[in-house]
Amino acid sequence: MKRAAVAILGIALLLIGIALLVLPGPGFLLIAAALALLATQFEWAKVPLDYAWGKAQDGIDQVARNRWQTGLSVLSALVLVAIGIVELAGVAVPWVNTLAAITLIISGLILVGTIVYALRRANTPQPDDADRPASGEGLPEAQRRP
């Protein structure tokens, strides 16, 4: 029963996340959440989750290294939040309704949170690659990557 509930909820989140890749909203975030949920019950979901986690960490590292990219990302997040607030304040913004306005605000806040996380992570000493365990080392056999 639990496995079926996880499968239904995980697939629903995955489909919504895929739709939000082309619609305004945190599509990648929902896809990652869906994969994390599915990985609790299904081994096959761990492979794309590990891949997505690695790509997300690479992106976070890249944002922290490039000041221009960081500045433009913050500006984009503030514009998203501003458009959402303007719409909710009653000013008609073309192609934006209340649901889109709320989604824009949430997306902008998630982006700001990600940037803050990236900058804090960049300013925190990270272990060298030599100090990191090999892939899967220290994990139970079922959780190790091939």
C-alpha positions, 0 to 999 in steps of 0.5 A, a space after each residue: 500500500 505504501 509503495 503504491 501511494 509513493 508511486 502515485 504521488 511521485 509520478 504526479 509530482 514528476 508530471 507536474 514538474 515536467 509541465 512546469 518546465 515550460 510553464 512558470 514555476 519551479 519545474 526542476 524542484 518538483 522533478 527533484 522532489 519526485 525523484 527523491 520520493 520515488 527513490 525511497 521505494 524504487 531503486 531505478 529512481 536513485 540513478 537519475 536522482 544522483 545525476 540531478 544532484 550532481 548537476 545541481 551542485 555543479 550549477 550552484 558552484 558555477 553561480 558562486 564563481 561568476 559575479 555577473 551571472 550571480 548579479 543577473 540571477 538576483 536581478 531576474 529573481 527580483 523581477 519575478 517577485 516584483 511582477 507577481 507582487 504588482 499583479 497581486 496588488 491589482 495592476 493588470 500585467 499582460 499574460 499573468 493571472 493570480 496563480 501565475 503571480 503566486 508562482 512567479 513570487 515563489 520561483 523568485 524566492 526559490 532562486 534567491 534562496 538558491 543563490 544565497 545557498 551557493 554563496 554561503 557554500 562557496 565561502 565555506 571550506 569544502 573537502 578536497 576531492 582526495 578527502 571525499 569517499 569514493 562513490 558509494 563508499 560507506 553506504 549500504 550495498 543497496 544504495 551504492 551506485 554501480 
